[in-house]
Amino acid sequence: MKSDLARLLLHPVRQRIVQQLILNGALTVGQLADALTDVPRATLYRQVRMLLDAQLIQVTAQKAVRGATQRTYGICREKMAALSQGDGALLIQQMLFGLAGAFARYFKNPDADPVGDMLFVSSCTLMLSDEEFAQLTQTIGQAYEKVLRNQPRPDRRARLLTMISSPGGEKG
């Protein structure tokens, strides 16, 4: 049975808000709007309010700007850490279903061009110590950071890159 927290996090816009806050530390709704250009500002305010009411995010700063109060939001790490194993499994399953749906929609499009769109799938099993795995994920994270905040340009398009790490079987 999924918890209320997991249910809240299953919403795609709320997932993207949380992702932006994790990546950037703290943001205003205006900064979120700059990062999530396809999401209407009213939707952002509504989804931020839901995350705030659930205490998954918190106000980290506020200041007066042109007669209004501008709030900066950040992740409430204690609340996120309280998600159960079942919630974590549910979130991963939901992400996988969403990914499968995205591929189904892509391939339904008569103009789908997997080669031109540089679509690829890769999976491998690596033999790594915990230290080596931590180093690998740090290296991948650094590569992501170099391009994660790229702004839209005429020569750029959104590309979904999904990584999942799972146990590869028995230890040793």
C-alpha positions as CSV (number, residue, x, y, z in Angstrom):
1,M,0.0,0.0,0.0
2,K,1.5,3.3,-1.0
3,S,1.9,6.0,1.5
4,D,0.6,9.5,1.1
5,L,4.2,10.7,0.6
6,A,4.8,8.2,-2.2
7,R,1.5,9.2,-3.8
8,L,2.5,12.8,-3.7
9,L,5.9,12.1,-5.3
10,L,4.4,10.0,-8.1
11,H,3.1,13.2,-9.8
12,P,5.4,14.0,-12.8
13,V,5.6,17.8,-12.1
14,R,6.2,17.3,-8.4
15,Q,9.0,14.8,-9.3
16,R,10.6,17.4,-11.5
17,I,10.3,20.1,-8.8
18,V,12.0,17.8,-6.3
19,Q,14.7,16.9,-8.8
20,Q,15.4,20.6,-9.5
21,L,15.6,21.3,-5.7
22,I,18.0,18.3,-5.2
23,L,20.2,19.5,-8.0
24,N,20.2,23.2,-7.1
25,G,19.9,23.1,-3.3
26,A,17.2,25.9,-3.1
27,L,15.1,27.7,-5.6
28,T,12.3,30.2,-5.9
29,V,9.2,29.5,-7.9
30,G,10.5,31.9,-10.5
31,Q,13.8,29.9,-10.8
32,L,11.8,26.7,-11.0
33,A,9.7,28.2,-13.8
34,D,13.0,29.1,-15.7
35,A,14.1,25.5,-15.3
36,L,10.7,23.9,-16.1
37,T,9.6,26.1,-19.0
38,D,6.9,23.7,-20.2
39,V,5.0,23.9,-16.8
40,P,2.6,26.8,-16.4
41,R,3.5,29.0,-13.4
42,A,0.1,28.5,-11.8
43,T,0.7,24.7,-11.9
44,L,4.2,25.2,-10.3
45,Y,2.7,27.3,-7.5
46,R,0.0,24.6,-6.9
47,Q,2.5,21.7,-6.9
48,V,5.0,23.6,-4.7
49,R,2.1,24.2,-2.2
50,M,1.3,20.5,-2.1
51,L,4.9,19.6,-1.5
52,L,5.2,22.3,1.2
53,D,2.0,21.1,2.9
54,A,3.3,17.6,3.0
55,Q,6.6,18.9,4.4
56,L,8.6,17.3,1.6
57,I,10.0,20.8,0.9
58,Q,10.5,23.7,3.2
59,V,11.0,27.5,3.0
60,T,14.7,28.1,3.4
61,A,14.6,31.9,2.9
62,Q,12.1,34.7,2.2
63,K,12.4,38.3,1.3
64,A,10.2,41.2,0.2
65,V,10.3,41.8,-3.5
66,R,8.1,44.6,-5.0
67,G,5.5,44.4,-2.2
68,A,5.3,40.6,-2.2
69,T,7.1,37.9,-0.3
70,Q,9.5,35.8,-2.4
71,R,10.2,32.4,-0.9
72,T,13.1,30.1,-1.6
73,Y,12.4,26.4,-1.2
74,G,14.6,23.4,-0.4
75,I,14.2,19.7,0.2
76,C,13.3,18.6,3.7
77,R,15.8,15.8,3.9
78,E,14.4,14.3,7.1
79,K,11.0,13.7,5.5
80,M,12.5,12.3,2.3
81,A,14.6,9.9,4.3
82,A,11.4,8.7,6.1
83,L,10.1,7.1,2.9
84,S,9.7,3.4,3.5
85,Q,11.4,0.6,1.4
86,G,7.9,-0.1,0.0
87,D,7.6,3.6,-1.1
88,G,11.0,3.4,-2.7
89,A,10.1,0.3,-4.6
90,L,6.8,1.9,-5.7
91,L,8.6,5.1,-6.9
92,I,11.1,3.0,-9.0
93,Q,8.3,0.9,-10.5
94,Q,6.3,4.1,-11.3
95,M,9.4,5.6,-13.0
96,L,9.9,2.4,-15.0
97,F,6.2,2.4,-16.1
98,G,6.6,6.1,-17.1
99,L,9.7,5.3,-19.1
100,A,7.9,2.4,-20.8
101,G,5.0,4.7,-21.6
102,A,7.4,7.3,-23.1
103,F,8.9,4.7,-25.4
104,A,5.4,3.5,-26.4
105,R,4.4,7.0,-27.3
106,Y,7.7,7.6,-29.2
107,F,7.3,4.5,-31.3
108,K,3.6,5.2,-32.1
109,N,4.8,8.4,-33.8
110,P,5.0,7.8,-37.5
111,D,8.0,10.2,-37.6
112,A,10.0,8.3,-35.0
113,D,13.6,8.1,-36.1
114,P,15.6,6.0,-33.5
115,V,18.9,6.5,-35.4
116,G,18.4,10.2,-36.0
117,D,17.2,10.7,-32.4
118,M,20.3,8.8,-31.1
119,L,18.1,6.4,-29.2
120,F,20.0,3.7,-27.4
121,V,19.6,1.1,-24.7
122,S,22.4,-0.3,-22.7
123,S,22.8,-2.7,-19.7
124,C,25.8,-4.4,-18.2
125,T,26.8,-6.0,-15.0
126,L,30.0,-4.6,-13.4
127,M,32.1,-6.2,-10.7
128,L,32.8,-3.3,-8.4
129,S,33.7,-2.8,-4.7
130,D,31.5,-0.3,-2.9
131,E,34.4,2.2,-3.1
132,E,34.8,1.7,-6.9
133,F,31.0,2.0,-7.4
134,A,30.9,5.2,-5.4
135,Q,33.7,6.6,-7.6
136,L,31.9,5.6,-10.7
137,T,28.6,7.2,-9.6
138,Q,30.6,10.4,-8.6
139,T,32.2,10.5,-12.1
140,I,28.8,10.0,-13.8
141,G,27.4,12.7,-11.6
142,Q,30.2,15.1,-12.5
143,A,29.5,14.5,-16.2
144,Y,25.7,15.2,-15.6
145,E,26.5,18.4,-13.8
146,K,28.4,19.7,-16.8
147,V,25.2,19.7,-18.9
148,L,22.3,19.6,-16.5
149,R,21.8,23.3,-16.4
150,N,22.0,23.8,-20.2
151,Q,19.5,26.3,-21.3
152,P,17.3,25.8,-24.4
153,R,18.7,26.9,-27.7
154,P,17.7,26.3,-31.3
155,D,20.3,23.5,-31.7
156,R,19.3,21.7,-28.5
157,R,16.4,19.4,-27.7
158,A,15.3,17.7,-24.5
159,R,16.9,14.2,-24.1
160,L,15.8,11.8,-21.4
161,L,18.7,9.9,-19.9
162,T,17.7,7.4,-17.3
163,M,20.1,5.5,-15.0
164,I,19.1,2.8,-12.6
165,S,21.5,0.9,-10.3
166,S,20.3,-2.4,-8.9
167,P,21.9,-5.3,-7.2
168,G,23.3,-7.7,-9.9
169,G,22.7,-10.9,-7.9
170,E,24.6,-12.5,-5.0
171,K,27.5,-10.7,-3.3
172,G,31.0,-11.9,-4.0
